[in-house]
Amino acid sequence: MKNKGVMKMTDALKIDIDKIRVEHIGKKLKVHGKATRIGTHYLEFKTAAFQCMRCGHITKVEQDQDQVLLQEPIGGCENDICGKKGPFKVLPKESELLNVQDISILEIPENPKNGQIIKSLQGRLYGDIICVAQENEIWDFIGELTFSDMGKKRHEFFLKITELGDKYSNR
């Protein structure tokens, strides 16, 4: 049984997880799969506002979602009179925050074979779609394909999920 999705469908390349390749990085993909290993939702800074503790000037810094720590103003305080390298205080109410939730998407092969390895894709849900997909539910996940650094020169594909398409009944 199909259930209409919670978000509007947009043009995206429909692709199986095992067919994802480097040429798909930066493209909007639609991946059909089972939601697994759903994490707790948390916040992520899109733009962080920093207040100089010396003069009170507020500087906004766009954050790299792949970085773990908040990136402070590189050149120091932007106030021409001050210009000091800190200290800074983060102002959450002045910052742009995102609701996010980590998830793993497990492929659902059409005709599974004995001993077949089931592929998975790591992803992150953004905005109003967090906490919608529940464990073991089958959805069309839509978002931009990127990659994350696993260390030791190893990277893995990662889907930044901004839309949920159709929800399917478990087979």
Disulfide bonds with the S-S distance in Angstrom:
none
